[in-house]
Amino acid sequence: MRYQAEDLTIESLEQNNQLVLRWLGRSETKDPNRTLQPLMEAVIGTLQSAQSVEFDFRALEYMNSSTIRPILKLLQTASTRAANVHVRYDAGKTWQRMSFLAIGVALASLTNVKVSA
C-alpha cells in the first residue's frame, strides 16, 4: 500500500513476517497534525495484525521539527500494538541523526522500541 500527503509518501509492505513502513519525500507542512492526521490513521490501521513493525526513515529527504510530534505519537501507538518496533534512520544525514537521537531519548522508556541507524 502507498499513502501520500503533500510531498510525503509512506509505503507499506510485508517482509519476513514484519510490516515495513518506508518514509519517502519531504514533510514540510506547518500544521502536520491536520495534514498528516489522515495519513497517520491509515498507517495505524495497518498495524492491527503486525507482530513486528519497522519504520524506515532512511529515504526521507527532510522533515521539519513540527513533524516530530506526530511521529512520536505514531511510534507510541505502534508500541502498544506490535511486540517489536524498530525505527531506522540514516546517521549520515545530520538532520536525521539529530532528530532521531532526540526521538530515541523520548521513547527510551518503551522497551519494545529500538531506534538505530
CYANA upper distance limits for C-alpha pairs under 8 A (distance plus 0.5 A):
  1 MET  CA     11 GLU  CA      6.39
  1 MET  CA     12 SER  CA      5.55
  1 MET  CA     13 LEU  CA      7.27
  2 ARG  CA      9 THR  CA      7.46
  2 ARG  CA     10 ILE  CA      6.31
  2 ARG  CA     11 GLU  CA      5.04
  2 ARG  CA     12 SER  CA      6.62
  3 TYR  CA      9 THR  CA      6.11
  3 TYR  CA     10 ILE  CA      5.62
  3 TYR  CA     11 GLU  CA      6.89
  3 TYR  CA     39 LEU  CA      6.82
  3 TYR  CA     42 ALA  CA      8.14
  4 GLN  CA      8 LEU  CA      6.23
  4 GLN  CA      9 THR  CA      4.94
  4 GLN  CA     10 ILE  CA      6.92
  4 GLN  CA     39 LEU  CA      7.36
  5 ALA  CA      9 THR  CA      7.07
  5 ALA  CA     35 THR  CA      7.33
  5 ALA  CA     36 LEU  CA      6.97
  5 ALA  CA     39 LEU  CA      7.17
  6 GLU  CA     27 SER  CA      8.38
  7 ASP  CA     25 GLY  CA      6.20
  7 ASP  CA     26 ARG  CA      5.79
  7 ASP  CA     27 SER  CA      6.89
  8 LEU  CA     23 TRP  CA      7.82
  8 LEU  CA     24 LEU  CA      6.52
  8 LEU  CA     25 GLY  CA      5.41
  8 LEU  CA     26 ARG  CA      5.55
  8 LEU  CA     27 SER  CA      6.03
  9 THR  CA     23 TRP  CA      6.44
  9 THR  CA     24 LEU  CA      5.61
  9 THR  CA     25 GLY  CA      6.66
 10 ILE  CA     21 LEU  CA      6.75
 10 ILE  CA     22 ARG  CA      5.95
 10 ILE  CA     23 TRP  CA      5.12
 10 ILE  CA     24 LEU  CA      6.68
 11 GLU  CA     20 VAL  CA      8.41
 11 GLU  CA     21 LEU  CA      6.02
 11 GLU  CA     22 ARG  CA      5.56
 11 GLU  CA     23 TRP  CA      7.13
 11 GLU  CA     24 LEU  CA      8.43
 12 SER  CA     19 LEU  CA      7.51
 12 SER  CA     20 VAL  CA      6.29
 12 SER  CA     21 LEU  CA      5.16
 12 SER  CA     22 ARG  CA      7.07
 13 LEU  CA     19 LEU  CA      6.39
 13 LEU  CA     20 VAL  CA      5.84
 13 LEU  CA     21 LEU  CA      7.15
 14 GLU  CA     18 GLN  CA      6.00
 14 GLU  CA     19 LEU  CA      5.06
 14 GLU  CA     20 VAL  CA      6.39
 15 GLN  CA     19 LEU  CA      6.91
 15 GLN  CA     20 VAL  CA      7.37
 17 ASN  CA     51 GLN  CA      8.21
 17 ASN  CA     52 SER  CA      7.85
 18 GLN  CA     50 ALA  CA      7.31
 18 GLN  CA     51 GLN  CA      7.39
 18 GLN  CA     52 SER  CA      5.49
 18 GLN  CA     53 VAL  CA      6.16
 18 GLN  CA     54 GLU  CA      7.68
 19 LEU  CA     47 LEU  CA      8.33
 19 LEU  CA     50 ALA  CA      6.69
 19 LEU  CA     52 SER  CA      6.77
 19 LEU  CA     53 VAL  CA      5.24
 19 LEU  CA     54 GLU  CA      6.71
 20 VAL  CA     53 VAL  CA      6.36
 20 VAL  CA     54 GLU  CA      5.23
 20 VAL  CA     55 PHE  CA      6.60
 20 VAL  CA     56 ASP  CA      7.54
 21 LEU  CA     53 VAL  CA      8.08
 21 LEU  CA     54 GLU  CA      6.61
 21 LEU  CA     55 PHE  CA      5.41
 21 LEU  CA     56 ASP  CA      6.44
 22 ARG  CA     55 PHE  CA      6.70
 22 ARG  CA     56 ASP  CA      5.21
 22 ARG  CA     57 PHE  CA      6.70
 22 ARG  CA     59 ALA  CA      7.99
 23 TRP  CA     55 PHE  CA      8.04
 23 TRP  CA     56 ASP  CA      6.60
 23 TRP  CA     57 PHE  CA      5.57
 23 TRP  CA     58 ARG  CA      7.99
 23 TRP  CA     59 ALA  CA      6.86
 23 TRP  CA     60 LEU  CA      5.98
 24 LEU  CA     57 PHE  CA      7.79
 24 LEU  CA     59 ALA  CA      5.83
 24 LEU  CA     60 LEU  CA      4.94
 24 LEU  CA     61 GLU  CA      7.32
 25 GLY  CA     59 ALA  CA      7.85
 25 GLY  CA     60 LEU  CA      5.75
 25 GLY  CA     61 GLU  CA      5.83
 25 GLY  CA     62 TYR  CA      7.51
 26 ARG  CA     60 LEU  CA      6.82
 26 ARG  CA     61 GLU  CA      5.98
 26 ARG  CA     62 TYR  CA      5.31
 26 ARG  CA     63 MET  CA      6.22
 27 SER  CA     62 TYR  CA      6.75
 27 SER  CA     63 MET  CA      5.01
 27 SER  CA     64 ASN  CA      6.90
 27 SER  CA     67 THR  CA      7.32
 28 GLU  CA     62 TYR  CA      8.03
 28 GLU  CA     63 MET  CA      6.26
 28 GLU  CA     64 ASN  CA      5.94
 28 GLU  CA     67 THR  CA      8.24
 29 THR  CA     35 THR  CA      7.67
 29 THR  CA     64 ASN  CA      8.20
 29 THR  CA     66 SER  CA      8.20
 29 THR  CA     67 THR  CA      8.37
 30 LYS  CA     66 SER  CA      7.26
 31 ASP  CA     35 THR  CA      6.82
 31 ASP  CA     66 SER  CA      7.71
 32 PRO  CA     36 LEU  CA      5.63
 32 PRO  CA     37 GLN  CA      7.83
 32 PRO  CA     66 SER  CA      6.93
 32 PRO  CA     67 THR  CA      6.35
 32 PRO  CA     70 PRO  CA      7.64
 33 ASN  CA     37 GLN  CA      5.90
 33 ASN  CA     70 PRO  CA      7.02
 34 ARG  CA     38 PRO  CA      8.50
 35 THR  CA     39 LEU  CA      8.48
 36 LEU  CA     40 MET  CA      6.50
 36 LEU  CA     70 PRO  CA      8.29
 37 GLN  CA     41 GLU  CA      6.61
 38 PRO  CA     42 ALA  CA      6.74
 39 LEU  CA     43 VAL  CA      6.81
 40 MET  CA     44 ILE  CA      6.61
 40 MET  CA     70 PRO  CA      8.45
 40 MET  CA     74 LEU  CA      7.36
 41 GLU  CA     45 GLY  CA      6.75
 42 ALA  CA     46 THR  CA      7.25
 43 VAL  CA     47 LEU  CA      7.32
 44 ILE  CA     48 GLN  CA      7.78
 44 ILE  CA     74 LEU  CA      7.88
 44 ILE  CA     77 THR  CA      8.12
 44 ILE  CA     78 ALA  CA      7.71
 46 THR  CA     50 ALA  CA      8.06
 47 LEU  CA     53 VAL  CA      8.19
 47 LEU  CA     78 ALA  CA      7.31
 47 LEU  CA     81 ARG  CA      7.14
 47 LEU  CA     82 ALA  CA      7.64
 48 GLN  CA     81 ARG  CA      7.21
 50 ALA  CA     81 ARG  CA      8.09
 50 ALA  CA     82 ALA  CA      6.35
 51 GLN  CA     81 ARG  CA      8.35
 51 GLN  CA     82 ALA  CA      5.32
 51 GLN  CA     83 ALA  CA      5.85
 51 GLN  CA     84 ASN  CA      7.18
 52 SER  CA     82 ALA  CA      6.07
 52 SER  CA     83 ALA  CA      6.37
 52 SER  CA     84 ASN  CA      5.22
 52 SER  CA     85 VAL  CA      6.43
 52 SER  CA     86 HIS  CA      8.49
 53 VAL  CA     78 ALA  CA      8.27
 53 VAL  CA     82 ALA  CA      7.23
 53 VAL  CA     84 ASN  CA      6.79
 53 VAL  CA     85 VAL  CA      5.38
 53 VAL  CA     86 HIS  CA      6.77
 54 GLU  CA     85 VAL  CA      6.29
 54 GLU  CA     86 HIS  CA      5.13
 54 GLU  CA     87 VAL  CA      6.32
 54 GLU  CA     88 ARG  CA      7.84
 55 PHE  CA     85 VAL  CA      8.10
 55 PHE  CA     86 HIS  CA      6.68
 55 PHE  CA     87 VAL  CA      5.29
 55 PHE  CA     88 ARG  CA      6.71
 56 ASP  CA     87 VAL  CA      6.57
 56 ASP  CA     88 ARG  CA      5.37
 56 ASP  CA     89 TYR  CA      6.93
 57 PHE  CA     87 VAL  CA      7.98
 57 PHE  CA     88 ARG  CA      6.39
 57 PHE  CA     89 TYR  CA      5.52
 57 PHE  CA     90 ASP  CA      7.81
 58 ARG  CA     88 ARG  CA      7.06
 58 ARG  CA     89 TYR  CA      5.10
 58 ARG  CA     90 ASP  CA      5.28
 59 ALA  CA     90 ASP  CA      8.44
 62 TYR  CA     95 TRP  CA      8.32
 63 MET  CA     67 THR  CA      6.71
 64 ASN  CA     68 ILE  CA      8.04
 66 SER  CA     70 PRO  CA      8.48
 67 THR  CA     71 ILE  CA      6.91
 68 ILE  CA     72 LEU  CA      6.60
 68 ILE  CA     99 SER  CA      8.25
 68 ILE  CA    103 ILE  CA      8.23
 69 ARG  CA     73 LYS  CA      6.77
 70 PRO  CA     74 LEU  CA      6.62
 71 ILE  CA     75 LEU  CA      6.60
 72 LEU  CA     76 GLN  CA      6.61
 72 LEU  CA    103 ILE  CA      7.43
 72 LEU  CA    107 LEU  CA      8.36
 73 LYS  CA     77 THR  CA      6.68
 74 LEU  CA     78 ALA  CA      6.61
 75 LEU  CA     79 SER  CA      6.65
 75 LEU  CA     85 VAL  CA      8.33
 76 GLN  CA     80 THR  CA      7.26
 76 GLN  CA    107 LEU  CA      8.16
 77 THR  CA     81 ARG  CA      7.21
 78 ALA  CA     82 ALA  CA      6.43
 78 ALA  CA     85 VAL  CA      7.47
 79 SER  CA     83 ALA  CA      7.51
 79 SER  CA     84 ASN  CA      7.56
 79 SER  CA     85 VAL  CA      6.71
 79 SER  CA    110 LEU  CA      7.80
 79 SER  CA    112 ASN  CA      7.03
 79 SER  CA    113 VAL  CA      7.06
 83 ALA  CA    112 ASN  CA      6.86
 84 ASN  CA    112 ASN  CA      5.52
 84 ASN  CA    113 VAL  CA      6.69
 85 VAL  CA    112 ASN  CA      6.57
 85 VAL  CA    113 VAL  CA      5.18
 85 VAL  CA    114 LYS  CA      6.78
 86 HIS  CA    113 VAL  CA      6.29
 86 HIS  CA    114 LYS  CA      5.30
 86 HIS  CA    115 VAL  CA      6.45
 86 HIS  CA    116 SER  CA      8.20
 87 VAL  CA    113 VAL  CA      8.02
 87 VAL  CA    114 LYS  CA      6.56
 87 VAL  CA    115 VAL  CA      5.08
 87 VAL  CA    116 SER  CA      6.75
 88 ARG  CA    115 VAL  CA      6.59
 88 ARG  CA    116 SER  CA      5.74
 88 ARG  CA    117 ALA  CA      5.88
 89 TYR  CA     96 GLN  CA      6.94
 89 TYR  CA     97 ARG  CA      7.70
 89 TYR  CA    100 PHE  CA      7.55
 89 TYR  CA    115 VAL  CA      8.42
 89 TYR  CA    116 SER  CA      6.96
 89 TYR  CA    117 ALA  CA      5.37
 90 ASP  CA     96 GLN  CA      6.73
 90 ASP  CA     97 ARG  CA      7.23
 90 ASP  CA    117 ALA  CA      6.01
 91 ALA  CA     96 GLN  CA      6.90
 91 ALA  CA     97 ARG  CA      5.26
 91 ALA  CA    117 ALA  CA      6.03
 92 GLY  CA     96 GLN  CA      8.42
 92 GLY  CA     97 ARG  CA      7.74
 93 LYS  CA     97 ARG  CA      6.71
 94 THR  CA     98 MET  CA      6.66
 95 TRP  CA     99 SER  CA      6.53
 96 GLN  CA    100 PHE  CA      6.32
 97 ARG  CA    101 LEU  CA      6.43
 98 MET  CA    102 ALA  CA      6.93
 99 SER  CA    103 ILE  CA      6.77
100 PHE  CA    104 GLY  CA      6.36
100 PHE  CA    115 VAL  CA      7.86
101 LEU  CA    105 VAL  CA      6.84
101 LEU  CA    115 VAL  CA      8.44
102 ALA  CA    106 ALA  CA      6.77
103 ILE  CA    107 LEU  CA      6.70
104 GLY  CA    108 ALA  CA      6.38
104 GLY  CA    114 LYS  CA      8.19
104 GLY  CA    115 VAL  CA      6.11
107 LEU  CA    113 VAL  CA      7.74
108 ALA  CA    113 VAL  CA      8.26
